[in-house]
Amino acid sequence: MPVFTRLSQSSPPGGPEAGPATEPEAVQEAGASVSRLAHLRAWRTRHPRAARALRRTTTALAAALVLGALLLPNTLPALAPGSFTRVPAEAVAGVVVALALPRRPRLAAAVLYGLGLTVLTAVNLLDMGFNEYLGRGFNAALDWDLLPDAQAYVADTLGGAVATAAAVGAVVLILLLAAVLVAATVRLAETLARHRARATRGALAAGTVWVTCSALGLTLFGGPIASERAAGALRAHAQRTVDSLRDEAAFARQAKADSFGATPPGQLLPDLRGKDVIFTFIESYGRSAIEDPVMAPGVGRTLDTSTEALAEAGFHARSGWLTSATFGGSSWLGHSTAMSGLWIDNQRRYRTVTAGEHLTLTKAFRKTGAWDTVGVMPGVQKGWPEEEWYGLDRLYDAFDLGYRGPKFSWSTMPDQYALEAFQRRVHGRKRDKPLMSFVILTSSHQPWAPIPRMVGWDELGDGSVFDAIQKAGNKASDVLTDTTRSREEYGKSIQYSVTSLTQWLERYGTDDTVLVFLGDHQPIARVSGDRASRDVPVSLVAKDPKVLEKIDGWNWTEGLRPAADAPVWRMDSFRDRFLKAYGSTPHPSKG
């Protein structure tokens, strides 16, 4: 049967062009490939020197890529030329394996080696980003949930198109990286096989150098010459993952035990009955804001001025330090740690505790039956099931505060407006019971551009007054790329948030108002500095002297600015200290 007859019988209804390539087309394509290969061989024959130079250059680039991937550090400060002047054990081992295997297994091993280098490089790049922003490395067991939050942050800060482009770009980068590294390892494996004798002598020499340098502990540019950086990095990540999975089970048992879990309602917070108590978190309000030479002058003046203004209004304050469970982000971990008395430093712990019945400080107020409890969270823009875990009778989120003004990057509304809306809709209304409020302020959230500024409290309206302020502010992209400006603008944002809160208290606070405000975590590492602590300021403000007398034993500093030597507690100790200070009696629940 003729070829065209067989093709017509097997073609799909749409004709030959709707299905796979016809046999003549396949033959043509094969012929074209052979022609291109023949052309390349002819070019090599005509230009042997150029071909040899190209081959050597390609091989050298492949070797540089592989060595670079093996020696790539996981922090930006370590990304220096000296970090790449090492002899990696993984390279020596790779050469030995390539020389020992026949062709097909060798190619398979080379492909797997290249994919392993891709994973290693991706993990190192993630470590760089996490260390730069969160002050810690990437955790494969815990941190995937943070990637959508990161994309949402980029969308709010730089726009949805940029966020989408960044996500697509990251995927393309990983695929391209995999293709390049696999091509590089296959190229090197084939080159080693063609020059087996010389490669064997080179591997023996490199192995001898590695063993000698390792045994003698020789260093260069501050690091060991004999490196096992890649294996060590993968081993550390594997151990981190295993430890995290084990921690989840242990923490679940810990969360069931509660020193105040069985305390009767009448024995909770008796010394605060009749008081309106407000717990307020200021986003990224960390110790660096008070002690860093760039931010401290402005923030210090604001705290001192606010202390004096509050004193004139009859309020007095005490301040100390708490060590947060998180750094640079994941604010909800700081909130839940302070309110639960448990150390919640990762997303798995957060999910575990919020799914249980552990008593939060805010829920203790509701349990008494003596307070109405509300949450004011302008940063919440979707369903928030944790509302019940916190013990809130009512939650006011970004859509419940009547704001009609512009967003300020990630922050949905200025703190001054959020506080005024809280006054109008909640705090200023008459009620049968006193109020316990849980307020999360957001204006000091990165990228600190644009930053709101204070306006007359009577001018706030629906927030439209901030249109011109937002348009005249800095662009987020300009501040994000400049570390010095980021630090300066961060300091200004803290000044704004503290001023908003303390002016609100002066304006609307009463004899029965008790305000506790604190930071949730330090700002990102790029702003707070290398090796910055995890400490955040915490202040308690009240008119009634008896409220402050209850915490005399805490030895906190007078005023809103904690002294450098003021007590430093872990944030998870705050709940129990607060409950005991105001008369609560521990009655442990069984774990």
Backbone torsions as a table, in degrees:
resi	resn	phi	psi	omega
1	MET	NA	134.4	179.7
2	PRO	-60.0	154.9	-178.5
3	VAL	-60.8	-44.3	-175.5
4	PHE	-65.7	-28.0	178.5
5	THR	-68.6	-44.9	179.2
6	ARG	-62.2	-39.9	-179.9
7	LEU	-65.0	-41.5	-178.2
8	SER	-66.1	-32.0	-179.4
9	GLN	-75.1	-28.5	-176.5
10	SER	-99.2	-0.4	-177.9
11	SER	-76.2	150.2	177.5
12	PRO	-71.0	167.0	-175.5
13	PRO	-56.2	-30.1	-177.0
14	GLY	-76.2	2.7	-178.6
15	GLY	96.6	168.8	-177.4
16	PRO	-56.7	-36.8	-177.1
17	GLU	-68.7	-17.5	-179.4
18	ALA	-85.4	-16.0	-178.8
19	GLY	-105.6	-158.2	179.4
20	PRO	-68.2	170.0	-177.8
21	ALA	-61.5	141.6	178.8
22	THR	-71.5	164.3	-177.8
23	GLU	-61.2	-43.2	176.8
24	PRO	-59.8	-37.3	179.7
25	GLU	-66.0	-42.1	179.3
26	ALA	-61.5	-41.3	178.6
27	VAL	-62.6	-41.0	179.1
28	GLN	-63.1	-42.2	-179.3
29	GLU	-65.5	-41.5	178.4
30	ALA	-62.6	-39.7	178.8
31	GLY	-64.4	-38.8	179.1
32	ALA	-64.2	-40.6	179.5
33	SER	-63.1	-44.4	178.7
34	VAL	-61.8	-38.9	-179.6
35	SER	-64.4	-42.0	179.5
36	ARG	-64.9	-41.0	179.2
37	LEU	-64.2	-41.3	178.5
38	ALA	-64.6	-39.4	178.5
39	HIS	-62.9	-40.7	179.8
40	LEU	-64.9	-42.3	178.8
41	ARG	-65.0	-37.7	178.6
42	ALA	-65.1	-39.9	178.6
43	TRP	-63.4	-40.9	178.1
44	ARG	-62.4	-38.6	179.7
45	THR	-67.0	-40.7	-179.5
46	ARG	-73.7	-30.1	-175.9
47	HIS	-127.7	68.8	-174.9
48	PRO	-62.8	-39.8	-179.2
49	ARG	-65.6	-44.6	179.2
50	ALA	-64.0	-40.6	179.3
51	ALA	-64.0	-42.3	179.5
52	ARG	-65.8	-40.1	178.9
53	ALA	-64.8	-40.8	178.9
54	LEU	-64.4	-42.4	-179.4
55	ARG	-63.3	-44.7	-179.8
56	ARG	-67.5	-38.8	179.0
57	THR	-64.4	-43.2	178.9
58	THR	-62.5	-42.6	179.0
59	THR	-64.9	-41.8	179.3
60	ALA	-63.4	-41.3	177.5
61	LEU	-63.8	-40.5	178.1
62	ALA	-61.3	-44.6	179.1
63	ALA	-63.9	-41.2	179.6
64	ALA	-63.7	-40.5	178.5
65	LEU	-62.7	-45.1	-178.9
66	VAL	-65.8	-46.3	178.7
67	LEU	-64.1	-39.1	178.2
68	GLY	-62.3	-41.7	179.0
69	ALA	-66.5	-38.0	-179.8
70	LEU	-68.8	-31.0	-174.1
71	LEU	-104.7	-0.4	-177.8
72	LEU	-60.3	124.5	177.8
73	PRO	-75.4	173.8	-178.1
74	ASN	-112.0	13.4	174.2
75	THR	-134.5	148.4	-179.0
76	LEU	-64.7	-41.2	178.8
77	PRO	-59.2	-29.8	-179.5
78	ALA	-83.0	-4.4	-177.1
79	LEU	-80.3	75.3	-177.8
80	ALA	-130.4	159.2	-178.9
81	PRO	-54.1	-35.3	-178.6
82	GLY	-61.2	-26.7	-180.0
83	SER	-66.9	-17.8	-176.4
84	PHE	-103.3	8.0	177.8
85	THR	-98.9	61.5	-176.3
86	ARG	-133.7	164.0	173.1
87	VAL	-108.7	104.3	-176.4
88	PRO	-79.1	128.4	178.9
89	ALA	-61.2	-33.1	-177.6
90	GLU	-65.7	-30.0	177.5
91	ALA	-70.8	-43.5	179.1
92	VAL	-61.4	-44.9	179.4
93	ALA	-62.7	-38.4	178.8
94	GLY	-63.2	-39.9	178.6
95	VAL	-64.4	-44.7	-178.6
96	VAL	-60.6	-44.6	-179.8
97	VAL	-63.8	-44.4	-179.1
98	ALA	-61.3	-37.3	-179.0
99	LEU	-74.8	-25.8	-175.2
100	ALA	-85.4	-19.1	-172.5
101	LEU	-97.3	147.4	170.2
102	PRO	-69.4	176.2	-165.9
103	ARG	-58.5	-55.5	-174.8
104	ARG	-64.3	-48.6	175.3
105	PRO	-60.5	-33.2	179.0
106	ARG	-64.2	-43.1	179.0
107	LEU	-65.5	-40.5	178.3
108	ALA	-62.7	-42.9	179.0
109	ALA	-64.2	-37.9	179.4
110	ALA	-64.3	-41.2	178.5
111	VAL	-63.7	-45.7	178.8
112	LEU	-63.0	-38.6	177.7
113	TYR	-62.0	-43.3	178.8
114	GLY	-64.2	-40.6	177.4
115	LEU	-66.4	-37.6	175.9
116	GLY	-62.5	-39.8	176.4
117	LEU	-64.8	-33.8	177.3
118	THR	-63.6	-46.7	177.8
119	VAL	-60.8	-45.5	-179.9
120	LEU	-59.2	-45.9	-179.3
121	THR	-65.0	-42.8	178.9
122	ALA	-61.7	-42.6	179.5
123	VAL	-64.6	-41.3	178.5
124	ASN	-64.4	-40.2	178.1
125	LEU	-66.1	-40.1	175.7
126	LEU	-63.3	-41.5	176.9
127	ASP	-58.5	-42.7	179.0
128	MET	-58.4	-48.2	-179.6
129	GLY	-64.1	-44.5	-179.0
130	PHE	-66.9	-40.2	177.6
131	ASN	-65.6	-36.5	-178.4
132	GLU	-69.4	-36.6	-174.4
133	TYR	-104.0	-37.9	-174.4
134	LEU	-111.5	-0.1	175.6
135	GLY	70.1	22.2	179.2
136	ARG	-155.8	166.2	179.5
137	GLY	-80.4	169.8	178.6
138	PHE	-73.8	139.6	178.2
139	ASN	-117.8	111.9	-174.7
140	ALA	-65.5	-21.9	-179.8
141	ALA	-84.3	-18.2	-170.0
142	LEU	-122.5	-27.7	-161.1
143	ASP	-98.0	-1.9	178.8
144	TRP	-62.8	-31.4	-179.9
145	ASP	-65.5	-19.7	-178.4
146	LEU	-80.7	-18.2	-176.2
147	LEU	-64.9	-43.1	174.1
148	PRO	-61.2	-36.1	177.1
149	ASP	-64.6	-38.2	177.9
150	ALA	-63.6	-41.9	178.5
151	GLN	-64.5	-40.8	178.3
152	ALA	-63.7	-38.2	178.0
153	TYR	-63.6	-43.7	178.4
154	VAL	-62.6	-40.1	179.6
155	ALA	-62.9	-43.8	179.7
156	ASP	-68.3	-31.4	-174.9
157	THR	-87.5	-46.8	-173.1
158	LEU	-116.3	-4.2	177.8
159	GLY	109.2	152.5	-178.0
160	GLY	-62.8	-37.1	-179.7
161	ALA	-63.4	-41.4	179.4
162	VAL	-65.8	-41.8	179.7
163	ALA	-62.4	-43.8	178.9
164	THR	-64.8	-43.7	179.3
165	ALA	-62.1	-38.6	179.6
166	ALA	-66.0	-42.4	179.8
167	ALA	-64.4	-47.3	178.8
168	VAL	-63.5	-42.0	179.7
169	GLY	-61.2	-37.5	179.4
170	ALA	-65.2	-42.1	178.9
171	VAL	-64.9	-45.7	179.6
172	VAL	-61.9	-40.3	-180.0
173	LEU	-61.3	-43.5	-180.0
174	ILE	-64.7	-44.1	179.0
175	LEU	-63.6	-42.8	178.6
176	LEU	-64.8	-41.1	178.6
177	LEU	-61.2	-42.9	178.9
178	ALA	-62.2	-45.3	-179.0
179	ALA	-61.6	-44.5	-177.4
180	VAL	-67.4	-44.8	-177.8
181	LEU	-69.9	-38.0	175.7
182	VAL	-64.1	-43.7	177.5
183	ALA	-60.3	-39.1	-179.2
184	ALA	-66.6	-44.0	-178.2
185	THR	-69.8	-37.7	176.4
186	VAL	-64.4	-42.8	178.5
187	ARG	-58.8	-46.8	-178.6
188	LEU	-67.1	-39.7	179.6
189	ALA	-61.8	-43.0	179.0
190	GLU	-67.8	-37.6	178.5
191	THR	-65.5	-41.9	178.3
192	LEU	-62.1	-40.3	-179.4
193	ALA	-65.8	-35.9	-180.0
194	ARG	-71.2	-27.6	-178.0
195	HIS	-120.4	54.6	-170.8
196	ARG	-59.2	-42.9	-175.7
197	ALA	-64.6	-52.0	179.9
198	ARG	-63.7	-38.0	179.9
199	ALA	-64.7	-37.7	178.8
200	THR	-64.1	-44.5	178.5
201	ARG	-63.5	-39.6	178.9
202	GLY	-65.6	-40.7	179.4
203	ALA	-65.2	-39.9	178.5
204	LEU	-63.4	-42.8	179.7
205	ALA	-65.6	-44.1	180.0
206	ALA	-64.0	-40.0	178.2
207	GLY	-63.9	-40.5	178.4
208	THR	-63.5	-44.3	178.5
209	VAL	-61.0	-43.0	-178.1
210	TRP	-63.0	-47.3	-179.0
211	VAL	-63.2	-41.7	-179.6
212	THR	-64.0	-47.9	-179.5
213	CYS	-64.7	-36.6	179.2
214	SER	-67.8	-43.7	-178.6
215	ALA	-65.6	-37.5	-178.3
216	LEU	-88.9	-7.2	-179.9
217	GLY	66.0	33.8	-177.2
218	LEU	-70.9	140.7	-178.7
219	THR	-125.7	160.9	176.9
220	LEU	-151.0	129.3	-178.1
221	PHE	54.4	40.2	173.5
222	GLY	81.1	9.4	-179.2
223	GLY	-142.6	160.6	-179.6
224	PRO	-67.7	140.0	177.7
225	ILE	-69.7	-41.8	177.8
226	ALA	-79.9	107.0	-172.8
227	SER	-108.8	141.2	165.7
228	GLU	-130.0	43.9	-175.1
229	ARG	-57.9	-46.6	-175.7
230	ALA	-64.8	-49.7	180.0
231	ALA	-62.4	-39.8	179.6
232	GLY	-64.3	-39.1	-179.9
233	ALA	-66.1	-46.6	179.2
234	LEU	-65.2	-37.4	178.3
235	ARG	-64.6	-42.0	179.8
236	ALA	-63.9	-41.2	179.5
237	HIS	-67.8	-38.9	178.0
238	ALA	-63.9	-43.3	179.2
239	GLN	-65.3	-38.6	178.8
240	ARG	-62.4	-39.6	179.2
241	THR	-66.2	-45.6	179.4
242	VAL	-62.1	-44.7	179.8
243	ASP	-61.5	-37.7	-179.4
244	SER	-66.4	-40.1	179.5
245	LEU	-67.6	-37.7	176.6
246	ARG	-67.8	-38.6	-178.7
247	ASP	-61.9	-35.0	-177.4
248	GLU	-59.3	-44.2	-179.3
249	ALA	-68.2	-41.4	-179.7
250	ALA	-65.9	-39.8	-179.0
251	PHE	-68.2	-34.7	178.4
252	ALA	-59.8	-38.5	177.0
253	ARG	-69.6	-40.5	-179.7
254	GLN	-63.2	-39.5	-175.7
255	ALA	-67.6	-22.2	-179.6
256	LYS	-76.7	-23.4	178.0
257	ALA	-88.5	133.8	-175.6
258	ASP	-147.5	122.4	-176.8
259	SER	-65.4	-21.9	178.0
260	PHE	-116.0	12.4	-173.3
261	GLY	-63.7	-31.0	-178.0
262	ALA	-109.5	14.8	179.7
263	THR	-68.1	127.8	178.2
264	PRO	-62.1	149.3	-178.4
265	PRO	-52.6	-39.2	-177.5
266	GLY	-67.9	-15.3	-179.4
267	GLN	-103.9	13.6	176.3
268	LEU	-104.7	124.4	171.5
269	LEU	53.3	43.6	-179.1
270	PRO	-65.2	-26.8	-175.9
271	ASP	-83.9	2.7	175.5
272	LEU	-115.4	6.9	-179.0
273	ARG	-58.6	135.5	-179.8
274	GLY	89.2	-6.1	-178.9
275	LYS	-95.9	144.1	169.4
276	ASP	-87.5	110.9	-173.7
277	VAL	-107.4	130.3	-176.9
278	ILE	-125.0	120.5	172.8
279	PHE	-102.1	119.2	-175.8
280	THR	-125.1	127.1	173.6
281	PHE	-100.8	131.6	173.3
282	ILE	-101.9	121.2	-175.8
283	GLU	-56.1	128.5	173.3
284	SER	59.3	23.2	178.9
285	TYR	-80.6	94.2	-174.1
286	GLY	-114.7	173.2	-178.2
287	ARG	-60.2	-31.9	-179.8
288	SER	-60.0	-30.8	179.7
289	ALA	-62.4	-28.1	-176.1
290	ILE	-97.9	-22.3	-173.2
291	GLU	-118.3	-17.1	179.9
292	ASP	-72.0	135.6	-175.5
293	PRO	-62.6	-23.1	178.5
294	VAL	-79.2	-44.4	-175.5
295	MET	-91.1	-30.8	-168.9
296	ALA	-59.0	-41.5	-177.5
297	PRO	-57.7	-48.7	-179.4
298	GLY	-69.2	-44.3	179.8
299	VAL	-66.2	-40.1	178.6
300	GLY	-61.0	-43.4	177.9
301	ARG	-61.6	-42.0	179.7
302	THR	-61.9	-44.8	-179.9
303	LEU	-64.6	-41.8	-179.7
304	ASP	-67.9	-43.2	178.2
305	THR	-62.9	-40.8	-180.0
306	SER	-67.9	-37.1	177.3
307	THR	-60.5	-44.5	-179.6
308	GLU	-66.1	-43.1	-179.8
309	ALA	-64.0	-40.3	177.7
310	LEU	-65.9	-38.3	178.9
311	ALA	-62.2	-38.9	177.8
312	GLU	-64.5	-29.4	178.0
313	ALA	-86.4	0.9	176.7
314	GLY	97.7	3.8	-178.8
315	PHE	-98.0	148.1	175.8
316	HIS	-133.4	155.6	-171.3
317	ALA	-135.0	155.4	170.6
318	ARG	-131.7	142.5	-174.2
319	SER	-139.0	146.8	176.8
320	GLY	-147.1	-158.6	-178.0
321	TRP	-127.6	143.8	171.3
322	LEU	-125.1	140.8	176.7
323	THR	-91.9	114.0	-174.4
324	SER	-73.6	153.9	176.6
325	ALA	-80.9	-8.3	-178.7
326	THR	-134.7	170.3	-174.7
327	PHE	-148.2	127.6	171.6
328	GLY	80.5	-16.1	-177.8
329	GLY	179.2	-166.7	-177.2
330	SER	54.3	53.3	-174.3
331	SER	-55.2	-33.8	-177.0
332	TRP	-60.7	-23.8	176.8
333	LEU	-69.8	-38.3	175.9
334	GLY	-67.6	-44.0	179.3
335	HIS	-58.0	-50.0	-175.1
336	SER	-69.9	-32.9	177.7
337	THR	-64.5	-47.7	-178.9
338	ALA	-64.3	-37.6	-174.7
339	MET	-85.0	-23.2	-174.8
340	SER	-99.8	-21.7	-174.3
341	GLY	77.3	14.6	176.6
342	LEU	-118.1	148.3	-179.3
343	TRP	-83.4	101.3	-174.9
344	ILE	-110.4	91.7	-172.7
345	ASP	-110.1	9.3	176.0
346	ASN	-154.1	167.4	-172.6
347	GLN	-67.9	-33.5	179.1
348	ARG	-65.6	-42.5	176.7
349	ARG	-62.2	-40.1	179.9
350	TYR	-61.5	-46.0	179.9
351	ARG	-64.0	-38.8	-179.3
352	THR	-64.4	-48.6	-174.4
353	VAL	-72.4	-37.8	-178.1
354	THR	-73.3	-14.6	176.0
355	ALA	-88.0	-4.6	-177.1
356	GLY	-106.8	-162.2	-174.9
357	GLU	-114.3	15.3	-178.1
358	HIS	-58.3	136.2	-174.5
359	LEU	-74.8	118.9	172.7
360	THR	-88.1	159.3	177.9
361	LEU	-60.3	-40.1	179.1
362	THR	-66.7	-38.8	179.3
363	LYS	-68.3	-28.1	178.0
364	ALA	-60.3	-36.5	177.7
365	PHE	-64.5	-43.1	179.8
366	ARG	-68.6	-35.6	-178.4
367	LYS	-61.0	-31.9	180.0
368	THR	-65.7	-27.2	-173.8
369	GLY	78.2	1.7	-175.9
370	ALA	-96.5	-5.8	-177.8
371	TRP	-131.9	148.1	160.2
372	ASP	-84.2	144.1	-177.4
373	THR	-125.0	131.8	-179.6
374	VAL	-136.5	154.5	172.8
375	GLY	-118.6	138.7	176.5
376	VAL	-122.2	107.3	-172.1
377	MET	-134.6	85.9	-179.4
378	PRO	-66.0	-13.7	178.2
379	GLY	-85.1	-11.2	-178.9
380	VAL	-84.5	120.4	-177.2
381	GLN	-124.6	16.3	177.4
382	LYS	-153.5	178.3	-179.7
383	GLY	-54.4	139.7	-175.0
384	TRP	-133.4	86.4	-175.3
385	PRO	-65.7	-16.8	179.5
386	GLU	-65.6	-10.7	179.3
387	GLU	-51.5	-42.9	-179.2
388	GLU	-71.0	-39.5	179.8
389	TRP	-61.7	-36.9	177.7
390	TYR	-76.0	-10.3	178.3
391	GLY	75.0	41.2	-177.4
392	LEU	-100.1	128.6	176.4
393	ASP	-69.8	-31.4	-176.6
394	ARG	-151.4	139.4	177.1
395	LEU	-115.6	132.2	173.9
396	TYR	-109.1	109.9	-178.5
397	ASP	-100.7	-164.6	-174.7
398	ALA	-60.9	-23.3	-175.3
399	PHE	-98.5	-1.5	-175.3
400	ASP	-105.1	3.0	-172.5
401	LEU	-107.6	4.2	173.3
402	GLY	72.9	21.1	-176.1
403	TYR	-79.8	132.5	179.3
404	ARG	-124.9	11.6	-179.6
405	GLY	-91.1	-171.4	-177.2
406	PRO	-82.7	156.6	170.7
407	LYS	-76.0	153.2	173.9
408	PHE	-113.1	84.0	-172.4
409	SER	56.4	-121.3	-177.0
410	TRP	-70.6	-34.4	-175.4
411	SER	-69.4	126.4	-175.5
412	THR	-73.9	-24.1	-178.6
413	MET	-161.6	154.0	178.0
414	PRO	-65.3	148.5	-179.6
415	ASP	-59.0	-38.6	-179.2
416	GLN	-59.5	-43.0	178.6
417	TYR	-66.2	-44.4	-178.8
418	ALA	-58.0	-40.3	-179.7
419	LEU	-70.2	-39.2	177.4
420	GLU	-65.9	-39.1	176.9
421	ALA	-65.8	-38.2	174.3
422	PHE	-58.9	-41.1	179.1
423	GLN	-65.8	-46.0	-176.5
424	ARG	-67.4	-42.2	-170.2
425	ARG	-93.5	-19.8	-172.7
426	VAL	-133.1	-70.4	-168.7
427	HIS	-63.8	-35.0	-175.8
428	GLY	-83.6	-3.9	-177.6
429	ARG	-88.1	148.9	177.7
430	LYS	-73.2	143.7	-179.6
431	ARG	-151.1	163.6	-178.0
432	ASP	-79.1	-25.5	-178.0
433	LYS	-121.0	157.7	169.9
434	PRO	-66.6	171.8	-170.3
435	LEU	-119.1	134.2	167.2
436	MET	-109.6	122.4	-175.4
437	SER	-119.9	140.7	178.6
438	PHE	-119.0	106.4	-169.6
439	VAL	-118.6	130.0	178.3
440	ILE	-116.2	113.7	179.5
441	LEU	-92.9	147.4	-168.4
442	THR	-126.1	-5.8	-172.0
443	SER	-66.0	-19.5	179.5
444	SER	-95.2	18.3	175.4
445	HIS	-75.2	140.1	175.4
446	GLN	-57.0	148.8	19.4
447	PRO	-95.8	11.2	177.4
448	TRP	61.2	38.9	175.5
449	ALA	-165.8	129.0	-10.8
450	PRO	-75.1	159.4	179.8
451	ILE	-108.1	135.1	175.5
452	PRO	-66.8	166.1	170.0
453	ARG	-130.7	159.2	-176.5
454	MET	-66.5	140.5	172.8
455	VAL	-125.9	171.7	176.9
456	GLY	-60.4	135.4	-177.6
457	TRP	-60.3	-30.8	179.2
458	ASP	-79.6	-6.1	-178.4
459	GLU	-98.7	-2.0	-171.4
460	LEU	-65.4	-41.4	178.4
461	GLY	52.3	-128.9	179.1
462	ASP	-96.1	9.9	178.6
463	GLY	96.0	-4.1	-179.6
464	SER	-63.9	-20.7	179.6
465	VAL	-61.2	-19.1	-178.6
466	PHE	-86.6	-2.8	-179.3
467	ASP	-55.8	-52.7	-177.0
468	ALA	-66.6	-35.8	180.0
469	ILE	-65.4	-42.1	-179.7
470	GLN	-66.2	-41.6	-178.7
471	LYS	-67.5	-32.6	-178.0
472	ALA	-83.8	-8.0	-176.5
473	GLY	-76.3	174.1	178.4
474	ASN	-67.7	153.4	173.6
475	LYS	-83.5	138.5	-178.7
476	ALA	-58.9	-39.1	-178.0
477	SER	-63.1	-31.8	179.5
478	ASP	-72.2	-37.4	-177.7
479	VAL	-79.1	-37.8	-177.7
480	LEU	-59.5	-33.7	-174.9
481	THR	-89.7	1.8	-176.3
482	ASP	-127.2	107.5	-176.2
483	THR	-61.8	-42.8	-178.7
484	THR	-63.7	-44.7	178.5
485	ARG	-65.8	-36.2	177.4
486	SER	-59.4	-43.1	179.7
487	ARG	-66.3	-42.5	179.6
488	GLU	-63.9	-45.9	-177.5
489	GLU	-70.8	-33.6	174.6
490	TYR	-58.8	-47.6	179.0
491	GLY	-58.2	-40.0	179.2
492	LYS	-66.0	-36.3	-179.3
493	SER	-67.1	-37.3	176.7
494	ILE	-65.8	-40.5	176.6
495	GLN	-59.2	-42.5	180.0
496	TYR	-63.6	-46.3	-176.9
497	SER	-65.7	-44.3	179.2
498	VAL	-64.3	-41.8	178.6
499	THR	-62.9	-43.8	178.6
500	SER	-58.2	-46.6	-175.7
501	LEU	-69.0	-45.6	-176.7
502	THR	-71.7	-34.8	174.9
503	GLN	-66.3	-37.5	175.9
504	TRP	-60.5	-42.8	-179.4
505	LEU	-65.2	-42.3	176.6
506	GLU	-58.9	-40.4	-172.8
507	ARG	-77.9	-39.5	-169.9
508	TYR	-120.1	-7.6	-179.0
509	GLY	-68.5	152.1	-179.7
510	THR	-123.9	-179.0	177.7
511	ASP	-61.3	-23.1	-176.9
512	ASP	-102.7	9.5	-179.9
513	THR	-84.0	131.7	173.7
514	VAL	-125.1	119.0	-178.5
515	LEU	-112.6	126.1	170.4
516	VAL	-114.8	119.2	176.5
517	PHE	-131.5	147.2	-173.6
518	LEU	-156.9	168.2	173.4
519	GLY	-87.1	155.8	175.7
520	ASP	-89.9	-29.4	179.4
521	HIS	-172.0	168.7	173.5
522	GLN	-69.6	158.2	172.9
523	PRO	-68.8	172.3	-177.6
524	ILE	-54.0	154.2	-174.7
525	ALA	-58.1	-33.5	179.8
526	ARG	-62.3	-24.7	-179.8
527	VAL	-99.6	-43.8	-177.1
528	SER	-74.9	-22.5	177.1
529	GLY	104.3	160.1	178.3
530	ASP	-65.8	138.5	177.8
531	ARG	60.1	27.6	175.8
532	ALA	-67.4	149.4	178.2
533	SER	-70.8	174.8	175.1
534	ARG	-100.8	14.6	-174.6
535	ASP	-75.7	145.4	175.1
536	VAL	-131.1	150.3	176.9
537	PRO	-75.1	150.4	173.7
538	VAL	-139.5	136.1	-177.8
539	SER	-133.1	145.1	173.1
540	LEU	-121.0	125.9	-173.4
541	VAL	-125.5	134.8	179.0
542	ALA	-159.4	158.8	172.2
543	LYS	-88.5	-39.6	-176.7
544	ASP	-68.6	116.1	-178.6
545	PRO	-62.4	-25.6	-180.0
546	LYS	-65.4	-30.2	178.4
547	VAL	-64.8	-42.5	-179.9
548	LEU	-75.4	-31.0	177.9
549	GLU	-60.8	-31.9	-178.5
550	LYS	-63.5	-21.8	-178.3
551	ILE	-112.5	19.6	177.3
552	ASP	-55.8	-37.1	-178.6
553	GLY	-68.3	-10.3	178.8
554	TRP	-76.9	-19.0	179.7
555	ASN	59.8	35.0	176.1
556	TRP	-75.1	160.0	-179.4
557	THR	-76.4	141.4	173.9
558	GLU	-69.5	139.9	179.9
559	GLY	95.4	-176.2	-175.8
560	LEU	-89.7	-9.5	-178.6
561	ARG	-107.3	107.2	179.4
562	PRO	-66.5	140.0	177.1
563	ALA	-68.4	157.3	-179.2
564	ALA	-59.4	-31.8	-178.6
565	ASP	-100.2	15.6	175.9
566	ALA	-64.2	155.3	-178.5
567	PRO	-55.6	142.6	175.7
568	VAL	-117.9	117.3	177.4
569	TRP	-114.1	153.1	167.8
570	ARG	-65.8	143.6	-175.6
571	MET	-62.3	-29.2	-178.7
572	ASP	-73.7	-7.9	177.1
573	SER	-87.2	-10.0	-172.1
574	PHE	-66.8	-42.1	-176.2
575	ARG	-56.9	-52.3	-176.8
576	ASP	-66.3	-38.9	178.1
577	ARG	-62.7	-41.1	-179.1
578	PHE	-67.6	-46.3	179.9
579	LEU	-60.0	-44.5	-179.6
580	LYS	-67.4	-38.9	-178.5
581	ALA	-60.7	-32.2	-176.8
582	TYR	-107.9	34.5	164.0
583	GLY	88.7	6.6	-178.7
584	SER	-73.8	144.8	-179.0
585	THR	-106.8	122.8	179.7
586	PRO	-67.5	134.2	170.7
587	HIS	-139.4	97.5	-173.3
588	PRO	-65.4	143.9	170.2
589	SER	-93.5	155.9	-178.4
590	LYS	-78.6	138.5	-179.9
591	GLY	-76.7	NA	NA
